Amino acid sequence: MLTNEELLNRIEIDPEVMVGKPVIRGTRLTVAHILGLLAAGWTTEQIMNEYKKIDENDIAACLLFAHETMNDVTFIPLTVNNC
């Protein structure tokens, strides 16, 4: 099992790759794309079969990156519910 730091090192942000969106290191697969696949019901195995260059740790890195990002910003809802 990799540490959180080791997992996060699998994610890179480079302005010359995918316009600076976070990607899995060494690929053009964005964190957002992987999260979208998971949200659509894809399994880890299906993702790895489709994208042979990544493994379970890369997918875990995407999830951890999203978690850390959400914890590191102020959440502002897109809509306000009137009670």
C-alpha positions in Angstrom: 0.0 0.0 0.0 1.4 3.4 -1.0 1.4 6.4 1.3 -0.8 9.4 0.5 2.3 11.3 -0.5 3.4 8.5 -2.9 -0.1 8.4 -4.4 -0.3 12.2 -4.8 3.1 12.1 -6.6 1.3 10.1 -9.3 -0.7 13.2 -10.2 1.0 16.1 -12.0 0.0 19.6 -13.1 1.9 20.9 -16.1 0.6 23.9 -18.1 1.8 22.2 -21.3 -0.2 19.0 -20.7 -4.0 19.2 -21.0 -3.9 22.9 -20.4 -2.7 22.4 -16.8 -5.4 20.1 -15.6 -4.3 17.5 -13.1 -3.4 14.3 -14.9 -2.0 10.9 -14.1 1.8 11.3 -14.4 3.1 10.3 -17.8 -0.4 10.3 -19.4 -2.9 12.7 -20.8 -5.6 11.2 -18.6 -7.1 13.9 -16.4 -8.2 13.2 -12.9 -11.6 14.6 -13.9 -11.9 12.0 -16.6 -11.2 9.1 -14.3 -13.6 10.5 -11.7 -16.2 10.8 -14.4 -15.8 7.2 -15.4 -16.1 6.1 -11.8 -19.2 8.3 -11.3 -20.7 6.7 -14.4 -20.3 3.2 -12.8 -17.1 2.0 -14.4 -15.1 -0.4 -12.3 -11.4 -0.1 -11.6 -10.9 -3.1 -13.8 -12.8 -1.6 -16.7 -10.8 1.5 -16.5 -7.5 -0.4 -16.4 -8.6 -2.5 -19.3 -9.4 0.6 -21.4 -6.3 2.5 -20.4 -3.4 0.0 -20.2 -0.9 2.5 -18.9 -2.6 3.0 -15.5 -3.0 0.8 -12.5 -5.1 0.7 -9.3 -2.7 3.1 -7.6 -3.3 5.7 -10.3 -7.0 5.5 -9.8 -6.6 5.7 -6.0 -4.4 8.7 -6.6 -7.2 10.4 -8.5 -9.6 9.8 -5.7 -7.2 11.0 -3.1 -6.4 14.1 -5.2 -10.1 14.9 -5.4 -10.5 14.3 -1.7 -7.6 16.6 -0.8 -8.7 19.2 -3.2 -12.2 19.3 -1.8 -10.8 19.6 1.8 -8.5 22.4 0.8 -11.0 24.9 -0.6 -14.0 26.8 0.5 -17.1 25.1 -0.8 -19.6 27.5 -2.5 -22.8 25.9 -3.6 -23.8 26.4 -7.2 -27.4 27.1 -6.2 -29.0 28.4 -3.0 -32.0 26.6 -1.5 -34.6 29.0 -0.1 -36.1 27.6 3.0 
